[in-house]
Structures are given as structure tokens and as C-alpha cells.
């Protein structure tokens, strides 16, 4: 099997596990502690990463040549995905994931602002199409606007910024180090916020967000078992993606990440009776087309640069 095919299979596998994770979080989020879920996942991810490095006899070095950026990225990822899971209490899985998948647009923008890459009219056009797709899903209206629609967009921005910073620091920090920094940031930040809430240093008055103050539990098996499954599936999903991009090419892998939208449509319909309206479905199609086109243009650009350098 070719490397690109193996990479694609790992992407499909990873997205399957992410889909299971999202479904379980949506089911228990109002009764469980979201912070406990995220801390569990970060802790398990750290353990699995350390074991992987040990048994494959790789160097275990979790330091960073860019400590400030590593800390910022870890906190950014934690806040971003916390907001994503909060959004699942008010919007469908398909809508949340489709809004998150505008992240290639923001990656392109950050690559211009941070990495000083250039952007041509084709990719600029793709960005506009993706943003139009976002509007079809969000349907901004002052009369009946669902503010929870903005949360996955914030997640997309934090994810795009984090991945851009990962690219910027990849000259000295390996992908394993970067993964560890994200896990560690989630574990420490989630634990500190949980302690602050338990000591009433942080209070939440909004009734719709009161579930964020749910206490941790270690005896309720109806919550503990799903939490452990979430931690395992989330960790396997992340490592599947990391492995896919280490084995296969980004331009081959990236378009297949959108299979998560298909999973979300099916699980949302059969488990939560969620049926996106026609405008939202059209918006999802525009976002997919925009993201895939950006990846294709990036692939063409990389091949042209490689061809030029080989002369």
C-alpha cells in the first residue's frame, strides 16, 4: 500500500474516532464536567505519547525552543475546543463541524500575516466562497441570531493560529513535542480552572452555561465510562492524524478530513434527530469546496517550488 493511501486510511480512521468522541460529549455534556472530560483526555494523551516514544526508542524530550509560543498554543487549543463543545449544547453536530472546517481559510490568512506567505487571486476567491458558505450556516440576523454559532468559528481561528505557529516552530520543535505541549496546556489549564470554580473564584451566572460548573465525579459509572471512551477515542483520533501527516502528503490527506461532516450528518440525524436546513447544507458544500480548493492550490504551489529548486 502506498504512503498516501495509508495516510488517507489513517485520516478516515481518525475522523471516525473524533465522530464517536463528539457524539458522546454531546450526550453527557449537560450532566458531566466538561473540564474533567478535557483534563482526562489531555492526561491520557500525555501517557500514551510518552509510552509511544519509549517503546519506539525515540528521544523523550518535551522541552521547547519556543516556550512562550508553546504555552500560548496549548492555552489557545484548550479554550478553542472548550468553546466548540459548549456549542454542541445549542447547535447540531454537522453545523458545528462545518463551521470548524473553515479553518483552512484562517490558516491561509495567518500564513500571510505570520509566515509572510503570498496569496493569489485564486485562493482569495476560495476564501470568499468559504466565508459565504459560513454565512449560509450562521444566518446572521439581529432578530433571531444564535450566538452559539460563533463558538466553532472561534475554535477554527484558534486551531488555525495554533497550526500556523506549529509550522513556524517546526524547525526546532518536533511534532511529538508540539503534541505534548498541547496536552500539557489542556491538563494544567483545565485543572486550574476546575479548582478556581470549586473554590468559587470563578462563578457563572448564565443559566444556560451553569453546566460548566458541574462537579467532577469518580463514582458515577454512567458518566465515568463515557468520559474514558471520549479520552481514548480523542487520543486515538489525534495520533491517527499525526501519523497520517507523517506518512502521507498533506495535499492527499487534508480533503479527506471533511468526511467528519458526513459522519456528523449521519450521527446527528440518527441519534439526535438533527436535520440541517437547505441553506445550511448549501453552506457546508461551499465550505468543503473552498477548503479542498485551497489545499489543491497549495499542493500545486509546493510542486512548482520543488520543481524550480531541483533545476
N, C-alpha and C positions, 0 to 999 in steps of 0.2 A: 504493500500500500504506500502510495506517495505521501510525502510530508504534508502537502496541502490538504489532501483528503483526510489524513489523520487529524490535522488541525481542525477541519470542519466538523468531524465527528465529535471532537472534544468540545467544540463550541455548542453543538446541539445537546450534548450531554450536560454541559454546564448550565445551559438555559433551562433544561428540564428540571434540574435541581433548584434553580432560582424560582421557577414557577411553583414548585412544591412549597418552598420557603414562603413565598408571597401569600399563597392560599392559607397556610397555617397561621401566619401573622394576622391576616385579615379576620380569621375565625376567632382568635383568642385575644386580640389586642385590647378590647374593652374590659376584659377580666384580668388579664395578666399585667405584669410590669414590663412595659416596652424597654425600659432601661436595662432590666435584668436580662431580657432576651438578647439585647445587643452586647452586653458585657459577657454573657455566656458564649456568644458566637466569637467574640474577639479572643477570649481566653482559650477556647478550643482551637481556634485558628493558629494561635501562637504555639500551642503544644504540638499540633500536627506539623507545623512548619519546622520547628526545632527537631522533631523526630525524623522528618524527611531529610534534613541536612545531615543529621548524624548518621543515619543508615546508608545514605548515598556517599558518605565520607567527603562531604563538601565542607568548606571552611564555614564555621559558625561565627559570623561577625555581624552583629546587629547595630553597630555604630553607624554614624552618618558623617559624611564630609560636609553636609549642609544641615546642621541640627535645627536651625530656625525654620527652614523650609519643611523639614521632616515633621516638626511639631505642628506647624500650620496645616500641612496636608492631612495629618491624622485627625486634627480637630475639625477641619473642613469636611472630610468624608463622614465623620460621625454626625455632625449637625445636618448635613445634606440628607443622609439616608434616614435619620430620625424623622425629618420633615416628610420624606417620602412615605414612610409607614403611617404617619399621622394622617396623610391624605387618604389612605385606604379606608378610613372610617367614614368618608363622605363622598368619594368618587369611585368609579369602577376600576377594576384591575387593568382593563385594556386602556382606559383613558390615562391612568397614572403612568403606565409603562410607555405609552405612545408619547406623552409629554416628556418623559425622561429621555426618550430617544432623539430628542432634538440636540443632545449633547455634541454630535459631530459639528453642528453649526457653531456652538460656542468654542469647541476645540479650534476650529478654523480662525475664529476671532481672536482667541488667546494666542494662537501661534503667530498671528500678525503683531499683536501688542507685546508679547513677551519674547518669542523666539525670533522676531523680526523677519518672518516669512512674508513673501509677497502673495497677493491674492488677485487672480484674474477675473474677468467678467463672467466666465462660466461658473466658477464656484460662488461668486457673488450672487448670480442668478439662482443657484441651488439654495443658498441661504435664504433668499427672499421667498422661494417656494416653500421651504420648510417653515418659515415664520407664518406664512399664510395658512399652512396646514394647522399650525398651533392655534391660530385664531378661530378656525372652524371647530376645534375641540373645546377651547375655553369659552367661546361665545361671549366676549366681554359686553356686559350691559350693566349700567348703574342700577337698573330696576331689580334685576334678579341675578346678580353675579355671585358665582360660587368661588369664594376666595381660596378654597382648598385646592382649586385647580392650579394656583400659583406655586404650591409646595413642590410638586415634581419638577417644575421649571427651575426652582432654586437648587434642587438636587442635581439637575442636569448641569447647571452652572458650576456648582462645587465640584462635581465629578470631572468636568472638562478642565477646570482650573487645576485640579489635582493631577490629572493625567499629563497636562502640559508641563507642570512642574516636575513630574517624574521624568519626562523626556529631557528637560533641562539639566537634571541632576544625574542622569544615567551614565555620565562619563566616569563617575566615581562610586555611586551607589548602585548595587545590583538590584534586580527585580525582587530577590528574596529579602534584601534589606528594606526595600521600599514597602513590601507587603507587611513585614514585621512592624514598621513604623505606623502603618495604618491600623493594624490590630492593636498595638500598644496604645495608640492615641484613643481608640474606641474604648479599650478596657479602663484606662486611667480616667478619661473624661466622663465616661458613663458612671463609674464608681463614685467619683467626686460629686456629680450632680445628684445621684441617688442618696448619698449621705446628706447633702445640703437640703434635699426635700424632706428626708426623715427627721432632720433637726429643725425644720420649719425656717431655714434660711431662705428657701425658695418656696413661694406659695403660688398657687394657680387659682384664680377666682372664676375664670370662664368655665361654666358647667360642662360645655362640650369638650373641654380639654382636661377635665378632672381625672380622667383615666391615666394621665401621665404621672399622677402621684400614687398609683396603686403600689401597695407594699410588695416586697419580694416574698416569694414562697418557696419552701423546700420540701413541703409535705403534701401539697395538693397534686396528686399524680395526673389529674385531668389537665393541669397546666404545665407541670414539670416535663412530662413525656413529650408534648408538642414542642416545648422550648428546646429540649435536647435534639429533637429531629430538625428543628429550624437551625440550630447551631451546626449540626452535621451537614445538612444539605447546603447551607450557605457557604460553609468552608469548602466542601467538595466543588461547589459551583465556582468559587473564586480560583481554586487551584486548577480546575479544568480550563478556565480562561487563560490563566498564566501559562499553563503548559501548551495550550493551543497556539498562543502567540510566540512561544519559544520554538515550537516545532514548525508551524506553518507560517505563511506570509500574511501580514495584516490585510492586504487587499483581497485575499481569498477568504479570510476568516470573518472580517467585520460585517459584510452584508448578512451573514447567517445569524448574527445576533438578533436580528429582527424576528426570528422565529418565536421569540418570547412574546411578541404581540399576538401571534396565532395561539400560543398556549393560553395567554391571558383571555382572549376572546372565548375560547372553549371552556376554560375553568370558570370564568365569570358567568357564562350562560348556564352551565350545567350545575354549578354549586351555589352561586349567589343570585341566579335569575337576573343577571345584568345583561341588558341589550342596548348597546350604544346606538344613538340615532344616526340617520343617514349623513348628517353634516359631520359628526364625529368620525364616522367610518371614512368619509372622503378626506378629512384632515389627516387621519392615520396613513392613508395611501400617499398623500403628498409628503408627509414626513419621511416615510420609508424611501420614496423615490429621491428625495433630497439627500438623505444620508448615504444611500447607495451611490448616487452620482458623485458626491464629494469623495468617497473612498476610491471610486474608479478614476477620477481625475488625479487624485493623489498617487495612485498606482502608476498612471501614465507618466506623471511628472518624475517619479522616482526612477522609472526605467530610462527616461530620456537623460536624466542626470548621470545614471550609471553608464549608459552608452557613451556619453560625452567624455567621462573620466577614463574610460577604457581605451580611448583613441590615443 
